[in-house]
Every structure is written in structure tokens, then in C-alpha cells.
């Protein structure tokens, strides 16, 4: 993805959000509560991953809920990751 290396926790969160995207659709905006477990992250890793992905423009973040959602750029990045994992 254009030279930007993603950490393992960032990849885990992107793949988790992609799962929501596939199940619910482009409007999938899961709340942060419990998202660490869904993404198989430690509780302290989630804020770090959210901050990093938000700074890269790969996710949107809503403080009031709080919740997150893939941006079009995030979807493109996670599709590249998925293709790489599937060998394609």
C-alpha cells in the first residue's frame, strides 16, 4: 500500500472492520466497546490502532458513539492485504 507499512495490530483491526463491512455493508460502523476482542487485540492496543489508522486516513472515527468505519482508502488497503493473504 504505497509504501506505508502497517503494524500487526493495525492489520488486525482493518481485517476486523472488513469483516463488518462484508457482513453489514459500507455503512458498517461498529462501536469501540468490544472491538478489541473482535479484532483479537489486547484492550490497550485498540486505541493505538485506531489512532494510527485514523492518522493515515484509513478509518473514520466518531467520538460520540465512539465508533469507527473504513474509508474508501481503508477498504482499498484491506483488499490488498486480503489478496496477499489469499495468495492472489
C-alpha positions as CSV (number, residue, x, y, z in Angstrom):
1,X,0.0,0.0,0.0
2,X,2.1,2.8,-1.4
3,X,5.0,2.3,0.9
4,X,3.1,2.6,4.2
5,X,3.9,-0.3,6.5
6,X,1.1,-1.3,8.8
7,X,1.7,-2.9,12.2
8,X,0.2,-6.2,13.1
9,X,-2.4,-4.5,15.3
10,X,-3.4,-2.2,12.5
11,X,-3.8,-5.1,10.1
12,X,-5.9,-7.0,12.7
13,X,-8.2,-4.0,13.1
14,X,-8.5,-3.4,9.4
15,X,-9.4,-7.1,8.8
16,X,-11.9,-7.0,11.6
17,X,-13.6,-3.8,10.1
18,X,-13.5,-5.5,6.7
19,X,-15.5,-8.4,8.2
20,X,-18.1,-6.0,9.4
21,X,-18.1,-4.3,6.0
22,X,-18.8,-7.6,4.3
23,X,-21.5,-8.7,6.7
24,X,-23.3,-5.4,7.1
25,X,-22.3,-3.2,4.2
26,X,-20.4,0.0,3.5
27,X,-22.2,1.8,6.4
28,X,-21.0,-0.7,9.0
29,X,-19.8,1.4,11.9
30,X,-19.0,-0.8,14.9
31,X,-18.7,0.7,18.3
32,X,-15.3,0.5,20.0
33,X,-16.7,-1.3,23.0
34,X,-15.8,-5.0,22.5
35,X,-14.0,-4.3,19.2
36,X,-10.7,-5.2,20.8
37,X,-12.0,-8.7,21.3
38,X,-13.5,-8.9,17.8
39,X,-10.1,-7.9,16.3
40,X,-8.2,-10.2,18.7
41,X,-6.3,-7.3,20.2
42,X,-5.4,-6.5,23.8
43,X,-7.5,-3.7,25.2
44,X,-4.6,-1.3,25.3
45,X,-3.8,-2.0,21.6
46,X,-7.1,-0.8,20.2
47,X,-6.7,2.9,20.9
48,X,-3.2,2.8,19.3
49,X,-4.5,1.0,16.2
50,X,-7.4,3.5,15.9
51,X,-5.2,6.5,16.2
52,X,-2.7,5.2,13.6
53,X,-5.3,4.1,11.1
54,X,-7.2,7.4,11.5
55,X,-4.0,9.4,11.0
56,X,-3.4,7.5,7.7
57,X,-7.0,8.2,6.6
58,X,-7.9,4.5,6.5
59,X,-10.7,4.8,9.0
60,X,-13.2,7.4,10.2
61,X,-13.8,7.9,13.9
62,X,-16.9,9.2,15.8
63,X,-16.2,10.3,19.3
64,X,-19.8,10.5,20.4
65,X,-20.5,6.8,20.0
66,X,-17.4,6.1,19.9
67,X,-17.3,4.1,16.7
68,X,-15.1,3.5,13.6
69,X,-15.7,2.8,9.9
70,X,-13.4,2.0,6.9
71,X,-12.8,4.9,4.5
72,X,-12.6,4.1,0.7
73,X,-8.8,4.2,1.2
74,X,-9.0,1.8,4.1
75,X,-11.2,-0.6,2.0
76,X,-8.6,-0.5,-0.7
77,X,-5.8,-1.2,1.8
78,X,-7.6,-4.1,3.4
79,X,-8.4,-5.6,0.0
80,X,-4.7,-5.6,-0.8
81,X,-3.9,-7.2,2.5
82,X,-6.6,-9.9,1.9
83,X,-5.4,-10.6,-1.6
84,X,-1.8,-11.0,-0.2
85,X,-3.0,-13.4,2.5
86,X,-5.0,-15.5,0.0
87,X,-2.0,-15.8,-2.3
88,X,-3.7,-13.7,-5.0
